[in-house]
Amino acid sequence: MSRGLVDRVKPLTSLLAASLFAASTMTAADLLLPSAQPPGGLAVADVPQFIMIGFDDNPDAAAMAWIVDFLADVSNPAGRGQAATYDGAPVRAAFYSNGVYFAESPELVALHRRAHAAGHEIANHTQHHRQGGGFTAAEWRAEITACTQTFVEAGLPAEDIVGFRTPFLAYNAATFAALAELGVIYDTTISEGVQDDQDGTNFLWPYTLDQGSPASERVAQHPGLWEIPVHEFMVPPDAACDRLGVPVGLRQRTHDNVLRTQGWEWSMAEGKITGLDWNVVEMATLDGPDFRAILDYTLELRLASNRAPLMVGAHTALYPADKPDRREALEGFIHHALTHPEVRIVTPVQLLAWLRSPVALAH
C-alpha cells in the first residue's frame, strides 16, 4: 500500500469535519454512547424518524439508474421549512460500491458521478467484495484504500468518501482498527437488535465506538468512530398481516423458506431477520408484497416507540427490470414512509450531521 494513498485517505476526518461539521478536530459531539433514547435530551416526539437506504455492490448500471431516476423528484415532508431537520429536502440514498466494477463499465462510472452530483452519497464497500472475516488489518486497509483510489480516479472527491460497509456484513476486530487508522468517519456493518431484549421498539440509536459495540465482543474501543447499525427487520405477526395487505402466516412462510434454503430454524417468536433485502427476497424467498409488509411493519414499530433511525440495507442488483414486484415494494415503502410528517429519508452523512448537533422538529 503506497504512503501517498494513506495520506489521501487519512485526512478524511478533518476534511469532512471542515465541510460538514464545521470543526476541524474531534469534539464532544463525536462521543455518543449506545442508547435507545434520542440524543441531546430530546423527547421522542420531537425527533425526526430518520430512514436511510444503503445499496451495496452496485455492479449493474441499469438497476442503479432505476433508483437514482426514481428519487430524482422525491422530497421529504415540508415540515416548517427547517433546514436542520431536512424539511422538504430531496430524498437521497447511499451507494456502498465496489471499485472492481468500475473497470468493467464506463457507464457505471458515469452513473456514480451523476448520483454524486445529485446529492446521493457514494461510500466504500471494498475494492473486490471478498469475505473478510479472516482479514488482517493490513488486508482491510488495502481493500479500503484501493476502493477509494478507484473512486478518486473516476472523478469522485476523496473527501466525500467517508462511510463504509463490509461485504456480507462480515467483520472482525481488524476491520475497525483499519477504519480508525484510515480516518473513516462511520461504519454501517454491525447487526444490531439481535439481542434478546430488543424487539423493534427499543433498538439502539447510532453510537460511537468509544466503548466498543454492545452487539459484538469482536469490536474494540475506537473513540470517535461512528457506527450506524444495520438493525433487524421485523416480520409482522399474523395479527398485522391483513392490515398490511399480505396473507396471514408471513412468519410461518419465512420460517419454512429459510429452513428449505438454508437448513436452519428461523425464530417465528422473535420475528427478526437481518436488515438486508437479500435476506428477505433471496434467503427467505419472499415476494415483493411480503417485503413491503416487513418494511412497513418495521417502520410502524419505530414510529410507535423510540424512533431509532432505520437503515434499509439493499442491493441494486436485486431490482432488475424483470423483478417489478421488488421495485414496487421499495418504491411503495418510500412513498408510504413519506406520508408520515415526522419521517425524513436521508443519507448517513446527513444523519451524522444531525446527531452531532440534534435539533428538534419544528411543530
Secondary structure, 3 states (H helix, E strand, C coil): CCHHHHHHHCCHHHHHHHHHHCCCCCCHHHCCCCCCCCHHHCCHHHCCEEEEEEEEECCCHHHHHHHHHHHCCCECCCCCCCHHHCCCCECCCEEEECHHHHHHCHHHHHHHHHHHHCCCEEEECCCCCCCCCCCCHHHHHHHHHHHHHHHHHCCCCHHHCCEECCHHHCCCHHHHHHHHHHCCCEECCCEECCCCCCCCCCCCCCEEECCCECCECCCCCEEEEEECCEECEECCCHHHHHHHCCCCCHHHHHHHHHHHHHCCCCCCCCCEECCEHHHHHHHCCCCHHHHHHHHHHHHHHHHCCCCCCEEEEEEHHHCCCCCHHHHHHHHHHHHHHCCCCCEEECCHHHHHHHHHCCCCCCC
